[in-house]
Amino acid sequence: MLHGIRPVKGQTPARACRSAALFLLAVALLGGTPAPPAAAGWLDRLKESLGGSNDVAQALSSDDIAGGLKEALRVGTETVVVNLGQPDGFNLDEQIRIPLPNSLDKVKTVLAKVGADSMLTDLEVRLNRAAEIATPKARKLFVNAIQAMTLDDVMRIYNGPEDAATQYFQAKMAPDLMAAMTPVVDASLAEAGAVNAYDSVMEQYNSMPFVPKVDANLSEYVVDKGIDGIFFYLAREEAAIRQDPAKRTTELLQRVFAE
């Protein structure tokens, strides 16, 4: 057992090690960015977080453990929301950039024949702008979902796969996130000029002879793609939360996790 870890009453030494390890993992991530390679700086921060104690680790309550991991997840989710909610957060990111709906492929082909397909390029940019405007509204929903976590939720996330927290958020939030973002996307589509752009595209398209009828639900489409983008990067952020501490303090973590 790691020197300095004292089991609380009724807690085995192995469980004390595990508890302290979880708290070490959470505390290491509260800054939201990777720490420098030198272990000393990270350990100094850890001591400050533990109230200036000279012990590297000490026995912690379940509330301490849960609170530490929740804070780490709060910082991680906020990072994702802030990054995607800024200009070009979606538009210039090849991983999550929102393409035109497949239902508009025919429209693009027809308009390209008359040199008017640039209208579709403009519409695509505006769809991404709408997602960027709407994404910050997801922040409060993530905070609520984190606050609602039980100790069982925390331990399942900690002991689960790299995207365990992302899976938790998807199960807890997906319907509420869709409901909350839909009216925001409706407004942001108008704010980004996507509604007018779409109307102009369809007016041009429908003026062509013998073209089939085409319709696209832009709001539903942008909400779906926006949520996909948020969870895509949330899974990456979660994987980093799990991996970065080992890169910074490999020897310490190997000893702490040894039961």
Phi and psi in degrees as a GROMACS rama.xvg file:
@    title "Ramachandran Plot"
@    xaxis  label "Phi"
@    yaxis  label "Psi"
@TYPE xy
-61.4378  129.985  LEU-2
-59.0628  132.606  HIS-3
104.826  -15.7689  GLY-4
-88.019  122.142  ILE-5
-113.51  120.002  ARG-6
-62.8814  140.513  PRO-7
-76.7097  166.388  VAL-8
-55.3646  129.654  LYS-9
81.9058  5.38902  GLY-10
-111.179  132.327  GLN-11
-73.6163  157.025  THR-12
-56.8351  -39.2368  PRO-13
-62.8884  -42.5258  ALA-14
-67.4273  -35.1819  ARG-15
-61.5614  -42.0319  ALA-16
-59.5707  -46.0202  CYS-17
-63.1107  -43.0988  ARG-18
-62.5382  -46.2876  SER-19
-63.9564  -36.862  ALA-20
-62.7793  -42.7037  ALA-21
-62.3213  -41.9693  LEU-22
-66.9631  -39.6855  PHE-23
-58.4375  -42.9092  LEU-24
-61.4815  -44.8421  LEU-25
-68.1011  -47.2596  ALA-26
-60.1687  -37.0751  VAL-27
-62.4858  -20.4774  ALA-28
-104.175  0.282303  LEU-29
-64.5685  -24.4951  LEU-30
-74.1354  -17.772  GLY-31
84.7544  -11.8118  GLY-32
-130.445  152.928  THR-33
-59.5874  141.183  PRO-34
-81.4995  162.968  ALA-35
-66.0294  159.55  PRO-36
-61.1582  -32.3951  PRO-37
-61.8309  124.47  ALA-38
-67.8042  -29.649  ALA-39
-58.6512  -43.7576  ALA-40
-62.6526  -39.6714  GLY-41
-67.8648  -39.519  TRP-42
-68.0344  -35.6692  LEU-43
-60.5586  -43.6167  ASP-44
-62.7558  -38.6504  ARG-45
-63.4095  -44.2349  LEU-46
-60.3445  -41.2784  LYS-47
-62.4716  -40.5749  GLU-48
-65.9638  -27.2882  SER-49
-89.8937  14.1523  LEU-50
83.715  28.0277  GLY-51
80.6428  12.8227  GLY-52
-67.265  146.821  SER-53
-78.9776  -16.0562  ASN-54
-75.2216  137.374  ASP-55
-67.5213  -36.4072  VAL-56
-144.986  155.847  ALA-57
-148.944  164.531  GLN-58
-62.7975  136.295  ALA-59
-127.411  151.503  LEU-60
-78.9419  165.763  SER-61
-60.4419  -36.7766  SER-62
-62.8239  -38.9965  ASP-63
-62.1378  -45.5254  ASP-64
-62.7027  -50.2639  ILE-65
-62.3264  -42.4184  ALA-66
-62.7989  -39.2552  GLY-67
-64.4721  -45.8026  GLY-68
-68.5858  -38.4126  LEU-69
-60.6002  -41.1651  LYS-70
-65.1762  -40.2228  GLU-71
-61.1758  -42.4147  ALA-72
-68.1594  -36.3634  LEU-73
-61.7134  -45.2142  ARG-74
-63.3359  -42.7949  VAL-75
-63.5868  -45.2282  GLY-76
-68.2625  -35.9616  THR-77
-65.9394  -36.7749  GLU-78
-59.258  -45.1725  THR-79
-63.0413  -48.795  VAL-80
-62.3317  -42.7323  VAL-81
-65.595  -44.2119  VAL-82
-64.5222  -41.0921  ASN-83
-80.8304  -21.0296  LEU-84
-89.474  11.4441  GLY-85
-104.116  164.32  GLN-86
-54.0428  130.347  PRO-87
71.0933  11.4491  ASP-88
-58.554  -36.9649  GLY-89
-97.6255  -46.0835  PHE-90
-59.4338  -38.3215  ASN-91
-101.872  10.3745  LEU-92
-104.003  109.898  ASP-93
-64.0571  -22.0635  GLU-94
-72.2548  -34.6308  GLN-95
-128.13  3.10428  ILE-96
-54.4665  134.821  ARG-97
-85.8938  115.584  ILE-98
-81.3692  172.335  PRO-99
-64.4946  147.593  LEU-100
-58.875  146.127  PRO-101
-57.8142  -27.5069  ASN-102
-65.5701  -15.2576  SER-103
-97.5022  4.17516  LEU-104
-59.1874  -43.6011  ASP-105
-63.8404  -39.8033  LYS-106
-61.5463  -43.8867  VAL-107
-63.1635  -41.4437  LYS-108
-62.605  -44.0988  THR-109
-66.0171  -46.3036  VAL-110
-69.8262  -27.8245  LEU-111
-63.0212  -30.653  ALA-112
-67.4814  -22.8935  LYS-113
-112.874  16.3193  VAL-114
70.0406  24.9712  GLY-115
-112.805  15.4635  ALA-116
-72.9557  -10.9893  ASP-117
-62.9024  -23.4511  SER-118
-62.4853  -35.3425  MET-119
-71.8803  -36.4326  LEU-120
-61.5531  -42.9533  THR-121
-63.9454  -41.7221  ASP-122
-62.3144  -40.435  LEU-123
-61.6163  -42.932  GLU-124
-60.9933  -41.1051  VAL-125
-69.2584  -30.5257  ARG-126
-63.7186  -41.4088  LEU-127
-68.4363  -36.2558  ASN-128
-61.6471  -39.3828  ARG-129
-62.8738  -41.0751  ALA-130
-64.877  -38.9391  ALA-131
-64.66  -38.5823  GLU-132
-68.4267  -37.1203  ILE-133
-81.5348  -29.5383  ALA-134
-55.5756  -42.2897  THR-135
-56.9475  -21.6478  PRO-136
-68.1735  -14.6357  LYS-137
-77.5894  -15.4505  ALA-138
-57.5313  -47.8015  ARG-139
-63.5018  -36.053  LYS-140
-65.2358  -38.8658  LEU-141
-65.603  -43.1946  PHE-142
-58.8978  -44.6114  VAL-143
-63.1188  -41.0561  ASN-144
-66.5224  -37.509  ALA-145
-68.2224  -43.2757  ILE-146
-62.8043  -28.8808  GLN-147
-82.0468  -4.33399  ALA-148
-64.1534  135.896  MET-149
-93.154  170.516  THR-150
-61.5461  -36.0644  LEU-151
-62.2009  -41.6066  ASP-152
-59.1548  -46.084  ASP-153
-58.9143  -46.4931  VAL-154
-69.3909  -35.1244  MET-155
-65.0007  -39.5454  ARG-156
-66.1169  -46.3193  ILE-157
-62.4819  -41.1969  TYR-158
-90.6866  -2.18645  ASN-159
-88.5657  -172.013  GLY-160
-68.7474  176.862  PRO-161
-60.2051  -24.2437  GLU-162
-111.255  26.4661  ASP-163
-61.0211  -42.1445  ALA-164
-66.7354  -39.3967  ALA-165
-61.655  -42.4296  THR-166
-61.9404  -40.1125  GLN-167
-60.7972  -47.3395  TYR-168
-63.1792  -41.278  PHE-169
-61.8469  -43.8859  GLN-170
-67.285  -39.082  ALA-171
-81.379  -31.7053  LYS-172
-111.51  -24.7335  MET-173
-49.3938  -50.9477  ALA-174
-64.4589  -42.8946  PRO-175
-66.9655  -37.9982  ASP-176
-64.9468  -41.0469  LEU-177
-65.015  -43.6154  MET-178
-65.2318  -38.3367  ALA-179
-73.7127  -35.4099  ALA-180
-83.3572  -22.4103  MET-181
-60.0505  -52.523  THR-182
-65.4285  -30.4181  PRO-183
-68.2668  -42.1247  VAL-184
-65.611  -39.5148  VAL-185
-54.4041  -47.0075  ASP-186
-69.9601  -40.0282  ALA-187
-71.0389  -29.4434  SER-188
-61.2787  -40.7435  LEU-189
-69.7655  -42.9753  ALA-190
-63.3354  -37.0049  GLU-191
-81.8015  -3.35957  ALA-192
81.2035  10.3887  GLY-193
-70.6543  -34.4158  ALA-194
-64.1608  -48.9422  VAL-195
-63.8375  -38.5196  ASN-196
-64.3213  -41.8617  ALA-197
-65.2467  -42.7612  TYR-198
-60.5638  -40.0265  ASP-199
-66.5887  -41.2666  SER-200
-60.8099  -47.9044  VAL-201
-70.2158  -32.5168  MET-202
-63.4223  -43.6472  GLU-203
-64.4228  -43.475  GLN-204
-64.0493  -47.4667  TYR-205
-69.1917  -14.0314  ASN-206
-78.6867  -12.7201  SER-207
-80.1009  144.119  MET-208
-74.7089  142.998  PRO-209
62.5297  28.9331  PHE-210
-91.5865  143.719  VAL-211
-70.6513  154.539  PRO-212
-69.3968  137.16  LYS-213
-132.516  139.933  VAL-214
-142.983  146.579  ASP-215
-140.364  132.352  ALA-216
-90.1093  89.7261  ASN-217
-64.2009  -38.849  LEU-218
-62.1604  -52.8505  SER-219
-60.4425  -39.6771  GLU-220
-64.2774  -46.8134  TYR-221
-67.8204  -37.727  VAL-222
-60.3053  -48.8804  VAL-223
-59.8742  -47.9528  ASP-224
-69.3616  -35.9422  LYS-225
-63.6965  -44.8127  GLY-226
-64.6415  -40.2656  ILE-227
-57.7227  -42.7021  ASP-228
-65.6873  -41.0919  GLY-229
-61.2242  -47.9717  ILE-230
-72.2678  -28.1155  PHE-231
-59.8698  -48.0657  PHE-232
-79.851  -24.5265  TYR-233
-64.8078  -39.8886  LEU-234
-63.327  -38.5215  ALA-235
-66.9498  -42.0051  ARG-236
-63.6895  -39.8387  GLU-237
-64.7504  -42.0084  GLU-238
-60.9469  -38.8118  ALA-239
-65.9124  -38.809  ALA-240
-58.3928  -38.6272  ILE-241
-78.0321  -29.6586  ARG-242
-94.387  -36.4372  GLN-243
-59.9952  -42.169  ASP-244
-58.8941  -38.156  PRO-245
-64.157  -33.0268  ALA-246
-69.3123  -29.6254  LYS-247
-89.1167  -35.2379  ARG-248
-139.012  57.116  THR-249
-55.6558  -49.4766  THR-250
-61.6049  -43.8407  GLU-251
-62.4512  -47.0928  LEU-252
-66.52  -35.0297  LEU-253
-62.5603  -39.2293  GLN-254
-70.7967  -41.4141  ARG-255
-65.024  -40.7051  VAL-256
-82.5589  -8.07585  PHE-257
-74.8206  120.122  ALA-258
